[in-house]
Amino acid sequence: MENNQPIIIKRVKKYAGGHHGGSWKIAFADFATAMMAFFLVLWLLSTATPEQKIAIAGYFKDPVGFTESGTPYIIDLGGSPTLAPETTLNPEVKSQPQPDKVTVDSEQVESMAEQVEKERLELLLQELQNKVDENPQLQKFKDQILFEITQDGLRIQIMDAENRPMFDSGSARLKPYFEDILLAMADTIKAVPNKISISGHTDAKPYSGTGDFGNWELSANRANAARRALVAGSYPDSQVARVVGYASSALFDRENPFNPVNRRIDIVVLTKKAQRAIEGEQGAEPAPAPTQGQGGPGEVPAPPADPNALPADKEPLPAHELRERLNLFDNPAPKPAAPAK
């Protein structure tokens, strides 16, 4: 018997998992943002001071005290909350008025000024050292130039060498290369507002000249010649606080008084403290004004004295006689002044 029953074939199709969309990414981003904000709050709480925590808590307890304060923002541009204690409802929040000016001790001010000045002189030292290293003309005299920071300021020592003196023998006439050194340094030294002190030194060899001219006068003349060279190099003459000659009283090499290095020129860029000490020594206190009596009846009061007037027995000298008195080095034995008639 034939089987006429139809044959049914079932085909099962397998599908991969369907796409769930990108909503989970949004949820994950919100979670990451919340965690970042949470850790940020933890970090702020760990670094905040107790006063700042109290102020923050006061804002959440009583926002009115902040909104009616001097600024509409929770935190002002200064970085600290601004309170209005007269309207706040939180008794725990207490504002302390900030002083308009911070009082600093005078010793602290002087100490900070000295520190700034020291850093300025150290930069000047480095700048001068770089100029000596980079300038081909100055490199030849590198061994004759010394820089150091002392308690009085930056000291620049330019010394003689055995075969390379700075001046003619027994004279204050500058050698050309020494002039080049001073001219090159003048432009750099004047960059700082500090005044300078120039001193001349000789060795212990006695001056071979005759008369009253000796190592004291020679060292002073050489220091003044160095000053003129610096002024010619555009250094302000008003910035020179002192020019002095030491002869052989401050030797560089005390074990060998005749060493050429003892013949040197010292230029000290003074600190403000050293400058005040020098100006205090040089400045003379003004004489007190003479007190004038009330006078008796009918007495006519004397007119006030002119502070710029010379005394009666001191008449101004003629120009030629004044030059003779001042130019002691050219004329070692000045003529005595004629007695007043």
C-alpha positions in Angstrom: 0.0 0.0 0.0 1.4 3.3 -1.0 2.1 5.9 1.7 0.8 9.2 0.4 1.5 11.2 3.6 3.4 14.4 2.7 7.0 14.8 3.9 7.5 18.0 6.0 11.0 19.4 6.2 11.7 21.8 9.1 14.6 24.2 8.6 15.8 25.8 11.9 17.6 29.1 11.4 20.1 30.1 14.2 20.4 33.7 14.9 23.3 35.4 16.9 22.5 37.5 19.9 20.7 40.7 19.1 22.3 44.1 19.6 21.4 45.7 23.0 22.1 49.3 21.9 24.5 51.9 23.5 22.5 52.8 26.7 25.1 51.0 28.8 27.8 53.4 27.7 25.8 56.3 29.0 25.3 54.6 32.3 29.0 53.8 32.5 30.0 57.4 31.7 27.6 58.7 34.4 29.2 56.2 36.9 32.7 57.3 35.9 31.8 61.0 36.3 30.2 60.3 39.7 33.3 58.4 40.9 35.6 61.2 39.7 33.5 63.8 41.5 33.5 61.6 44.6 37.3 61.2 44.7 37.6 65.0 44.0 35.5 65.7 47.0 37.6 63.3 49.1 40.8 65.1 47.9 39.3 68.5 48.7 38.3 67.4 52.2 41.7 65.9 52.9 43.4 69.2 51.9 40.9 71.7 53.4 41.7 73.4 56.7 39.2 73.1 59.6 38.1 76.7 59.1 37.3 76.0 55.4 35.3 72.9 56.4 33.3 74.9 58.9 32.6 77.6 56.2 31.5 75.0 53.6 29.2 73.3 56.2 27.9 76.7 57.0 26.9 77.4 53.4 24.9 74.2 53.2 23.2 74.9 56.5 22.5 78.5 55.8 22.9 79.7 52.2 21.2 83.0 53.1 24.3 84.1 55.0 26.3 83.7 51.8 23.9 85.0 49.2 23.5 88.3 51.1 27.2 88.8 51.6 29.5 91.0 49.6 29.7 88.5 46.7 26.9 86.5 45.0 29.2 83.5 44.6 29.9 80.7 47.0 33.7 81.2 46.7 35.1 84.6 45.7 38.0 85.2 43.4 40.4 85.1 46.4 39.5 81.4 46.9 37.9 81.7 50.4 34.2 81.8 51.3 32.7 85.2 52.1 30.3 85.2 55.0 27.6 87.6 56.2 27.6 87.0 60.0 24.9 89.6 60.7 22.4 87.6 58.7 23.5 84.0 59.1 21.4 81.6 61.1 24.2 79.2 61.9 25.8 80.1 65.3 28.8 77.9 64.5 30.0 80.0 61.6 32.1 82.8 62.9 33.9 85.1 60.5 37.2 86.7 61.5 37.9 90.1 59.7 40.9 89.8 57.5 43.4 92.7 58.1 43.9 95.0 55.1 47.6 95.2 55.7 50.0 92.5 56.9 52.5 93.8 59.4 56.0 92.6 58.7 58.9 93.0 61.2 61.6 95.4 60.1 64.2 92.8 60.6 62.3 90.5 58.2 62.1 93.3 55.6 65.9 93.9 55.9 66.6 90.2 55.7 64.5 89.8 52.5 66.1 92.9 51.0 69.6 91.5 51.7 68.7 88.2 50.2 67.4 89.9 47.0 70.5 92.0 46.9 72.8 88.9 47.3 71.0 87.2 44.4 71.4 90.3 42.3 75.2 90.4 43.0 75.5 86.7 42.3 73.9 87.3 38.9 76.2 90.2 38.3 79.2 88.0 39.1 78.0 85.4 36.7 77.5 88.0 34.0 81.0 89.4 34.4 82.5 86.0 34.5 80.7 85.1 31.2 81.9 88.4 29.7 85.5 87.5 30.6 85.1 84.0 29.2 83.5 85.1 25.9 85.5 88.2 25.1 88.7 87.2 23.3 90.5 90.3 24.5 89.6 89.6 28.1 90.5 85.9 28.0 94.2 86.8 27.9 93.8 88.5 31.3 91.6 85.8 32.9 94.2 84.9 35.5 94.6 88.5 36.6 90.8 89.1 37.3 89.2 87.6 40.4 85.5 87.8 41.4 84.2 87.0 44.9 81.2 87.8 47.1 82.1 89.4 50.4 80.1 90.9 53.2 80.5 94.4 51.6 79.4 93.2 48.2 80.9 91.9 44.9 84.6 92.5 44.8 86.5 92.6 41.5 90.3 92.4 41.8 92.5 93.2 38.9 96.1 92.4 39.7 99.4 92.9 38.1 101.4 90.1 36.5 105.2 89.7 36.3 105.3 90.5 32.6 101.9 92.4 32.3 101.6 95.4 34.7 98.5 97.5 34.7 100.3 100.8 35.1 103.6 102.3 34.0 106.3 101.7 36.7 105.9 104.3 39.5 103.1 106.0 37.6 99.3 106.2 37.5 99.3 106.0 33.7 97.0 103.1 32.6 98.2 100.5 30.1 95.9 100.2 27.1 94.8 96.6 27.9 93.9 97.6 31.4 91.7 100.4 30.0 90.0 97.8 27.8 89.2 95.7 30.8 87.7 98.6 32.7 85.7 99.8 29.7 84.3 96.3 29.1 83.2 96.0 32.7 81.7 99.4 33.1 78.7 98.7 30.9 77.9 95.6 32.9 78.5 97.0 36.4 76.2 100.0 35.8 73.3 97.6 35.2 72.8 97.3 38.9 71.8 100.4 41.1 74.5 99.7 43.7 77.3 102.2 44.2 81.0 101.1 43.9 84.1 101.6 45.9 87.5 101.8 44.2 90.8 101.2 46.0 94.4 101.1 44.8 97.1 98.9 46.3 100.9 98.7 45.9 103.5 96.2 46.9 105.9 96.8 49.8 108.7 98.1 47.6 109.3 101.7 48.6 108.6 104.4 46.0 111.8 105.4 44.3 110.8 109.0 43.7 111.8 112.0 45.7 109.8 114.4 47.8 106.6 113.7 49.7 105.1 111.5 47.0 105.1 107.8 48.0 103.1 104.6 47.8 100.1 106.2 49.5 99.8 108.9 46.9 100.6 106.4 44.1 97.9 104.0 45.1 95.3 106.8 45.5 96.2 108.1 42.1 95.9 104.7 40.5 92.5 104.2 42.0 91.4 107.6 40.7 92.8 106.7 37.2 90.6 103.5 37.3 87.6 105.7 38.2 88.2 107.9 35.2 88.4 104.9 33.0 85.1 103.6 34.2 83.5 107.0 33.8 84.9 107.1 30.2 83.1 103.7 29.7 79.8 105.4 30.5 79.7 104.5 34.2 77.9 107.3 36.2 80.4 109.3 38.3 77.6 109.8 40.9 77.6 106.0 41.5 81.2 106.1 42.8 80.9 106.1 46.6 84.6 106.1 47.5 88.1 106.3 45.9 90.9 105.4 48.3 94.5 104.3 48.3 95.8 101.6 50.7 99.5 101.6 49.6 100.9 98.2 51.0 98.8 98.1 54.1 96.4 95.4 52.7 98.7 92.9 50.8 97.1 90.1 48.8 100.2 87.9 49.4 101.4 88.7 52.9 104.1 86.0 52.7 105.7 87.7 49.7 105.2 91.5 50.1 107.0 92.1 46.8 104.8 89.8 44.7 103.3 91.6 41.7 99.8 90.4 42.6 100.0 92.9 45.6 99.8 95.7 43.0 96.1 95.7 42.2 92.9 97.6 41.8 89.8 96.6 43.8 86.3 97.5 42.6 83.6 96.6 45.1 80.0 96.7 44.1 78.6 97.7 47.5 75.6 96.4 49.3 73.2 98.9 50.7 74.5 98.3 54.2 78.1 98.9 53.2 77.1 101.9 51.2 75.3 103.4 54.3 78.3 102.8 56.4 80.6 104.6 53.9 78.2 107.5 53.5 77.7 107.7 57.2 81.5 108.0 57.7 81.9 110.6 55.0 78.8 112.7 55.8 79.3 115.4 58.4 76.5 116.4 60.8 75.3 120.0 60.2 76.3 122.5 62.8 73.4 123.6 65.1 71.9 127.0 64.3 72.9 129.6 66.8 70.2 130.5 69.2 69.1 134.1 69.3 68.1 135.8 72.4 64.8 137.7 72.8 66.6 141.0 73.3 65.7 143.8 75.6 63.3 146.6 75.0 64.1 148.6 71.9 66.6 146.1 70.7 66.5 145.4 67.0 66.8 141.6 66.3 69.8 140.6 64.2 68.9 139.2 60.7 69.1 135.4 60.4 72.5 134.1 59.4 73.0 132.9 55.8 73.9 129.2 56.0 75.8 129.4 52.7 77.8 132.5 53.7 81.5 132.1 54.5 82.9 133.2 57.8 84.1 136.8 58.0 87.8 135.7 58.3 87.5 133.3 55.3 87.5 135.0 52.0 87.3 133.0 48.8 90.7 132.2 47.3 91.6 133.2 43.8 91.3 130.4 41.2 95.1 130.1 40.6 95.9 129.9 44.3 93.1 127.3 44.8 94.6 125.1 42.1 98.0 125.3 43.7 96.7 124.2 47.0 94.6 121.3 45.6 97.2 119.9 43.1 99.5 118.6 45.8 100.8 115.8 43.6 102.1 118.0 40.9 103.5 120.5 43.4 104.6 118.5 46.4 105.5 121.6 48.4 102.6 124.1 48.1 103.3 127.6 49.1 101.7 128.7 52.4 98.8 131.0 52.2 99.5 134.6 52.6 98.3 136.1 56.0 95.1 137.9 55.9 95.4 141.6 55.8 
